Amino acid sequence: MKGPLAGIRIVDLSTVFSGPIATALMSDQGAEVIKVEPPEGDTARMIGPAKGDLSATYVAANRGKRSLALDLKAPAARQVLLDLIARADVLVDNFRPGVMERLGLDAATLAAVHPTLIRLSITGFGPDGPRAGDKAYDAVIQAIGGVAASQRDPHNGDPVILASTVCDKLTSLTAAQAVTAALFARSRDGLGRHVEVAMLDATLYFQWPDSMYNHVFLDDVPAPFPEFGASQRPWRTADGFVATMAPQQAEFKAMCTALGHPEIMQDARFATLPARSRHATALRAVLEPLMAGIETRTLEASFREGGAPLGVINEKAAVLDDPQVRHNAALVTVDNGDIGSVRVARSAARFDGRRQLPTSGAAHLGEHGREVLRELGYAEDRIAALVDAGVLKVPAA
């Protein structure tokens, strides 16, 4: 069975995470993705352990794509790109505002080439405004979007930047959903669309239900609620760490029972969810020594038996062997040609019970340049001339 996006062609001009992860997801779902990189390659090729020009980061974010390396500053390269776009359904970029126009790829030009094209533009802050021209990386968006302020160092209360490009990745998921919505709309009306996703906007949407709930009401504002998850830190056990949440009364009762102290629930400070939130520090002081006196696996078994949520904190290597991760086949092995096999996380959605798997590993820089241009109808002498001029970069023979 073909993937749900089979037959969709995507030209991906994006780099690092916010665009590439979106197009990797769509590739897993059957789309054909051609990644167009500058001659020096995507910065992601230099992040993480690497084999030649294929880093672990690049492989994870760009599996299943073909690579075309073009110097878009050259007019001849822009013509190649226009020829490529003419047969595409989707064009993706994550440049700052104005870059596409400087490349000669303004909205009018693109509409003339392909009026049914879905164009996705990912920016840090949006197409205009006081920060529109600023460079934006994940940590910058975490800072401005309130993510850093939502995580606090338990010792000194300082804001914390998460050690994960969470804003990039949530933007990529938002972008992939928006593109599929635009493709669905096009199937009904035949019209192309320009989809714009700002990392800041995606992050605020992500933040609002919990981290920003004290900023929802505007009229007759209720009393502020304690910050969500303010005491939500790992619990030390006798031999490791666990994490738990028990928002429902039955879950909190089960947790107290599993710890051997059901009477905790009778304390007025802990009798309801709002009360527990307001007395989170006191509750933690009560529970910490109880957690610390029980071995992790014993705690896990007793919580499970009583119906209380708990997760053993896996060190990164242990994630690979977690029984549920293995059961879900969430991590898959892909043949990546001359660098051997690689392990990546598959896209999460299943369609009619079928997992959507990467079609291939990641490509070396410019690996498919000649192949793609031949498909566009370029003669061999024309391709050779582009290579000789440095417009098209291909791997050394």
Secondary structure by P-SEA (a helix, b strand, c coil): cccccccbbbbbcccccccaaaaaaaaaabbbbbbbbccccccccccccccccccaaaaaacccbbbbbbccccaaaaaaaaaaaccccbbbbbccccccccccccaaaaaaaccccbbbbbcccccccccccccccaaaaaaaacccccccccccccccccccaaaaaaaaaaaaaaaaaaaaaaaaccbbbbbbbbaaaaaaaaaccccccccccccccccccccccccccccccccbbbbbbbccaaaaaaaaaaacccccccccccccaaaaaaaaaaaaaacaaaaaaccaaaaaaaaaaabbbbbcccccccccccaaaaaaccbbbbbcccccbbbbbccccccccccccccccccccccaaaaaaaaacccaaaaaaaaaacccccccc
